[in-house]
C-alpha cells in the first residue's frame, strides 16, 4: 500500500472522529466537553506566515501546550494577500531554439523573455484553515487555498494529523501532506521565496516521528519513493518508502540573546546524479539516481536585531534535475510538451515558487551548494512593529552554472494581524556559461490574517 493511501485513510478517520465528536458534544452537556467553534487571528498568522515553512506541526503542539489552542475545539481562520509589482529584465536575449536559457516565473513570462518590463496586481494566496482538536492528544489540520484569484484554482496544500501532547510526552507523530521538516528555510521575505527553498525545500505526503524537549527538536520522516506526490524529493526506486529525512535543532537563550542551530540530512532531493531518460509512456525518470543533501543552519536574535544563515550541499555531483523538482514544475508550467511527469504541482503553486523570476538547470556533474543569509531589525513605530530586512541567497554548481538573488524591504504591522510592505529584488546568474539576464522587481503588498 502506498504511503498516500495510509495518510488519506488516517487523516480522514481522524477528521471524521473530531467532527463526529463535535456534533455529539454540541448536543450532550452532561459530563462531557462541548466542542466549540473558534477563531484566533494570531494563531492563523503563526501557521500561515510566509517567513517560516518548516516546523508547523511543532508550532501547533506548542500552541496546545501553552493553552493557545483548546481541546475539543474547531478553529477556523485564514489569510488574504495582494500585491502590485513592476519588473524589468535586461540582457536576457541569449535564446536557443526559441527558448531562453532559463525557465521564467509567472511575472517574468509577461516580459517576453527579452529586454522588457511588466506590471501586475495579483492575489497570490487566499487560505482558509481548519484546526480540529480531539481531547489532549489528537489534532487535525487542513488548509484550503486559492492560489490565483483570476482562475479560482482551489487546492489543499496542507492536510495532516498530529498525535501528541508535549505536556505529557516529548514524542509525537505526524501523518499527512505538508512541508518536510528538513532544514530551516526561514526568510524575512514577504512573497518571493529564496533560491534555497526553490531547489531544496521538500514537500509532500509523509509520516514522521518527532521529539521536542529542553530546546532539543528532532524528527525522522519517511516519504514515498520516486517522488510520488512529492516536491524536490525523488528517489531511484518508487516501489518502497525509501525516501527519508533526519532533522535536528537546538534553541536556547543567553541573557537577552536567543539563538538556534540545526543540522539536517535528506537522502533524495530534486537533483539526479545521472542525465535523466524519460519513459515516453509513463513520464517517469528511467535513469534517475537519487542524490542526498546536508543542511546546516543557525541564527541569533537580540533587542529586535536578527541574523540567520543556512548552508546546503549535495553529497554527489549533479547532472540533471528529476521530475519532482521545482525546476521541472516551472518548465511544465511554461512550456507544452515538456518531457517528464510533474510529481507535484500543488506545492509548486502553494509556496510561491511561480514568483521566482528565473530558474536554471544544473548539469555539469559537480556538486551543488546553496547559501541563504539574512538580517532584519524590528522596531516599534506608533506602537506597532516595523520590520526592515535584507536577504541574499544563491545556488552554485560552478562559475558557469549559478544563480543568485538579493532582496531588501520592509513591512509594517498596521493593525493586529494586518501587514503592509514593500521590497526590491534583483536576480541574475549563468546557465552553461551564458548570462541569463538581470531581473529587477519592485513590489508593494498587503497581508491580512483572520
C-alpha positions, 0 to 999 in steps of 0.5 A: 500500500502506498504511503498516500493511501495510509495518510488519506485513510488516517487523516480522514478517520481522524477528521471524521472522529473530531467532527463526529465528536463535535456534533455529539458534544454540541448536543450532550452537556452532561459530563462531557466537553462541548466542542466549540467553534473558534477563531484566533487571528494570531494563531492563523498568522503563526501557521500561515506566515510566509517567513517560516515553512518548516516546523508547523506541526511543532508550532501547533503542539506548542500552541496546545501546550501553552493553552493557545489552542483548546481541546475539543475545539474547531478553529477556523481562520485564514489569510488574504494577500495582494500585491502590485509589482513592476519588473524589468529584465535586461540582457536576457536575449541569449535564446536557443531554439526559441527558448531562453536559457532559463525557465521564467516565473509567472511575472517574468513570462509577461516580459517576453523573455527579452529586454522588457518590463511588466506590471501586475496586481495579483492575489497570490494566496487566499487560505482558509484553515481548519484546526480540529482538536480531539481531547489532549492528544489528537489534532487535525489540520487542513488548509484550503487555498486559492492560489490565483484569484483570476482562475479560482484554482482551489487546492489543499496544500496542507492536510495532516494529523498530529498525535501528541501532547508535549505536556505529557510526552516529548514524542509525537507523530505526524501523518499527512501532506505538508512541508518536510521538516528538513532544514530551516528555510526561514526568510524575512521575505514577504512573497518571493521565496529564496533560491534555497527553498526553490531547489531544496525545500521538500514537500509532500505526503509523509509520516514522521516521528518527532521529539521536542524537549529542553530546546532539543527538536528532532524528527525522522520522516519517511516519504514515498519513493520516486517522488510520488506526490512529492516536491524536490524529493525523488528517489531511484526506486518508487516501489518502497518508502525509501525516501527519508529525512533526519532533522535536528535543532537546538534553541536556547537563550543567553541573557537577552540573546536567543539563538538556534542551530540545526543540522539536517540530512535528506537522502533524495532531493530534486537533483539526479546524479545521472542525465535523466531518460524519460519513459515516453509512456509513463513520464517517469525518470528511467535513469534517475539516481537519487542524490542526498543533501546536508543542511546546516543552519543557525541564527541569533536574535537580540533587542529586535536585531536578527541574523540567520544563515543556512548552508546546503550541499549535495553529497554527489555531483549533479547532472540533471534535475528529476521530475519532482523538482521545482525546476521541472514544475516551472518548465511544465508550467511554461512550456507544452510538451515538456518531457517528464511527469510533474510529481507535484504541482500543488506545492509548486503553486502553494509556496510561491515558487511561480514568483521566482523570476528565473530558474536554471538547470544544473548539469555539469556533474559537480556538486551543488551548494546553496547559501541563504543569509539574512538580517532584519531589525524590528522596531516599534513605530506608533506602537506597532512593529516595523520590520526592515530586512535584507536577504541574499541567497544563491545556488552554485554548481560552478562559475558557469552554472549559478544563480543568485538573488538579493532582496531588501524591504520592509513591512509594517504591522498596521493593525493586529494581524494586518501587514503592509510592505514593500521590497526590491529584488534583483536576480541574475546568474549563468546557465552553461556559461551564458548570462541569463539576464538581470531581473529587477522587481519592485513590489508593494503588498498587503497581508491580512490574517483572520 
